[in-house]
Amino acid sequence: MRHAIISIFSLCFMAFPAAAATPAVVPCPQAPAGLACIPGGEFVRGRDDGPANEKPRAQVWMQTYFMDVFEVTFADYQTCARSKKCKPARPLYSDFNRAKQPMVGMTWFDAVDYCKAQGKHLPTEAEWEKAARGPDGKLHPWGPEPATCERAVIQDKRGRSCGIPKEGKARLAHVGRTNLIGTHAAYEYGLHDMVGNAWEWVADWYSPDYAACGADCLGSDPKGPCGGAAKCAGHKEKLVRGGSWYWDTNYATSTYRRPHPPENIPYSHFGFRCAASLDEVAKMGGKP
């Protein structure tokens, strides 16, 4: 009888194995210029007191990774296009083609290709959100206070772009424009313009909330619905994050989620920045 009981317990243990141990956090190695290290560990993802698609609030674990300090610029993207490593793309608005303005107007696919050409990747939604809000769930990169024109490029009572119009005889000059990268202070992890200036594409397929996404949005280093696969049944939209020069302070948070087709149809002036894993940084020459 004793041996039978032991066998039953053994079978139960095999059927219900212990949860996988959380990987050890790798310390930040030295990174190439233009990248900031985001230390590994848990962070607060989502919130329960905002729009429905930001729910539920949860703890998510991330391994150490890196984010571009700045949004990809118009000049950087055009250099990649001239090298034939990226598809040609340009903003449709006038006064958006300054060298140090964020590159906007490309498709999600173009953003993915650009990051690959740099030996990086388009950040997952979880990577983007941790970089924007830090480990303790700040609503904005700087803290709980709402976005203002002193902190970010948004629409305020003066108008879009904090009242800065497009220059010259530009059509719809009052609509404003993105500002040059880095004109506002860096906040969490030394990153600039994570909120405001240009919406930023992220890698994940869109789900109506994190509960609907389920296990694919939980655990360690989640990649969203279908684990980030190229095709995902029932999902047709990707996401942009961070708000922009065109929208007001309600959109300029570290948690706001906006869906949009990856083909960028209807056309919108979205930007992006790249992320890099520990392996990708090692290939760039990063050292422990």
N, C-alpha and C positions, 0 to 999 in steps of 0.2 A: 504493500500500500504506500509506504514512504517513497519508494522509487517512482511509483505512478504519480504521486503528488508533485515530486520534483520535475518529472517529465512534463506535466501540465504547465507548471510555472515556466519551464524552459521554452515551451511552445508559445506561451503568451508573450514572453520577452522578445522572441523572434518576430512575432506578429506586430508588436508595438515597440519598435526600437526607440531609444532615447533620441531626443532632438539633436540635430547636428550642432556641434560646438561653434560658437562665433569665432571667426578667424582672428588671429592676433593682428592688432593694428600695426602697420608698418610706419616707422617714423618718416617725417618729410625728408626726402633727399634733396640735394641741390638741384634746382631746376633751370632750364634754359631761360634766357631773358624773355620777358613778356608773359610768363606763366606764374600764377600764384598757387601755392600748395594749400589744399583743403584737408586738414588732418582727419584721419579716420575716426570712426566711433558713431554713436547714435545721434540722431537729431530729431526734432519735432517736425513732422510733415503734415500739412493740412491744418484745418481749424474747424471748430464746431460752431462758431459764432459768425460765420460769413456766408457767402453764396453756397448753394446746395452742392455744387460740384467740387467744393474744397473739403467736403466731409468724407470720413471722420478723421479727426486728429489722431495721429499714431506715432509711435517711435519706430524709426527706420534706421538700420545700420548700414554705414558706408565704409568701404576701405579708402585709405588715403588716395587722393587723386589731385588733379590740377585743372585750373580754369584760366583762360585768357584774361589778362588784366583789363583789356579793353575790348569793345565790340570790334569786329572785323571792319576795316576801313574800305572806303571806295578805292583808294589807291592800291591796297593790298589785293583786293579781289581782281582788279583790272590787270595787275601783274600776273596773277595766276591764269587769267583768261588768255593773256598774250602768250603765255608759255604752253597753251593748249591743254593744261591740266584741269582747267575749269571751263564750263560752258559760258559763252558770252552772256552777260546780263548787265543791265543798267537801270537806274531809277527812271521812272517816267515823269516825275515831277521836275520842274526846273529848280535850280539852286540847291540840288541835292548831290552834286558831283564834285564837291571839294575833296581834296586828297584825304583829309583827316576827318571827314564826316563818316558816320556808320554807312557801310554798304547796305542798301535796302532794295527791295523789289525782286530779289531772286526767288526761285522756288525752294521748297524744302529740299528737294533732290540736289539742287545746286549747292545749298549750304552743306549737305552731307559730303558731296564731292570735294568741296573746298577743304573741309577739315581733313579728309583722307589724304589729300595732296600735301598737307602740312605734317603728316604723320600723327594726326590727332583724330578726334571723333566729335560729332555733334553731341552735346551733353544730354544725358537722360533727364527726364523731368525731375527725378530725385536729386541728381547732381546739381542741376540748376538751382533748385529750391534750397538745398543746404548751403550752397555758396552764397545765396542771396540773404539768408536769414540767420545763418550760424547754427550752432547745436541746440540752442535753447528756445527756438521758436519765435524770434522777433518778427513782428508783422512787417517791418521794413528793415533794410540793411543797417540803418542807424538806430533803430529802436521803435518804440510804440507811437511816436509822434507822426502825424500825417505828412505826406509829401508836400513840399512847398517848392517854389522856384529857387530858393536858396539851397535846396538839397538835390533837386532833380529837374530835368527838362520835361515839363508837363503843360497842360492847359490850366490857366488860373483865371482870375477875374480880368486880367489884362488881355486874355486871348490865348490862342494856341502858341506853343513854343515860348510860353511866358511873355507873350506880347512881341516877340522878335519876328518881324515879317521877312518874307523872301526879298532878296535885294533886286534892284533894277526894276524893269517894267514887267516883272514876272506876272503871269496870269494867276489870279487867286493869291496874291501876295499875302493877304491877311491870314491865310491858312498856316503860315509859318513854315518852319523847317527844323530838321534835327540840328543840334549844335555839334561843334567839333568834339571828338572824344576827349575825355579827361578834363573838361572845363569845370566840373563839380568835384568836390572832395571824394576821395576813396573812403569806403566804409568797411563792411565786414571783409576780412581776409585781404584788404588792400585792393579790392575790385572797384572799378568805376562803372557808373551808368547801368548797374544791374536793374535799377528801377528808373523808368523814364527814358527819354531820348528815342530809342527805337525798340519796338517789340522784338523779342528774340525767339527764333525757332528752337524747339527742343526735339529730341529723337522720338519720343513715345507716341503711340497711337492714343487718341483721346478716348477716355471713358467718362460717362456722365457723373461719376463720383468714384472715390477710391474703393468704396464697398463693392461697386459693380465690377471693378477691376479684380478684386479678390487677391489671391496669393501672389499674382504677378506684380502687385504693387506693394508687397510686404517682404519681410525677410532681409537678406543681405544684398545690397547693390541691385535693387529692383529695376527692371527695364520696361515696365508697363505691360499693357495687354499683349498676349502672345509672346512674352519674353523679348519683345523688340524685333520679332520676325518681319521679314520684308512684306509679307501679306498676313492679314489678320481678319478672319471672317467676322462680318458685322461691324467692322471699323473702317471708316473712310476718311477720317480727319486726323490731323496731327495737332500740335499745340504751339502757341506762342505765349511768352511769359514777360512780365515786367512793366506793362504799360508803355506809353510813348508820349512824344511831344504833342500829339493830336488829342489825347484823352486826359480827363481830369484826375484828381487825386484819388478817386474811388478805385481806379484801375491800377494805380501806381503802388502796388504792394508786392511783397515777396511770395504771396500765395495765390494771386488771381490767375485763373486758368481760362484761356481763350482758344476755342477750337477753330481750325481753318483747314481747307483741303490742301494737301501737300503740293498740288499743281499751282497753288496760289491763284486760283480762279474762284471767285472774283479777285482781281488784282488788288493787292495791298502792299504798302511799303513797310515790310517787316525786315528786320536785320537778324544778326546772330553773332555768337562767339563760339569758340571751340573749347573742348575739354581734352584732357590727356590722362590715360591710366599710368600706373607705375611702369608697366612694360613699355608703353609708348615713350615715356620720358627717358627710360633707360636707353632706348634706341637713339634718342636725340643726344645722348651723352650725359644725362643727369647722373649724379653720383650720390651715394649715401652720405 
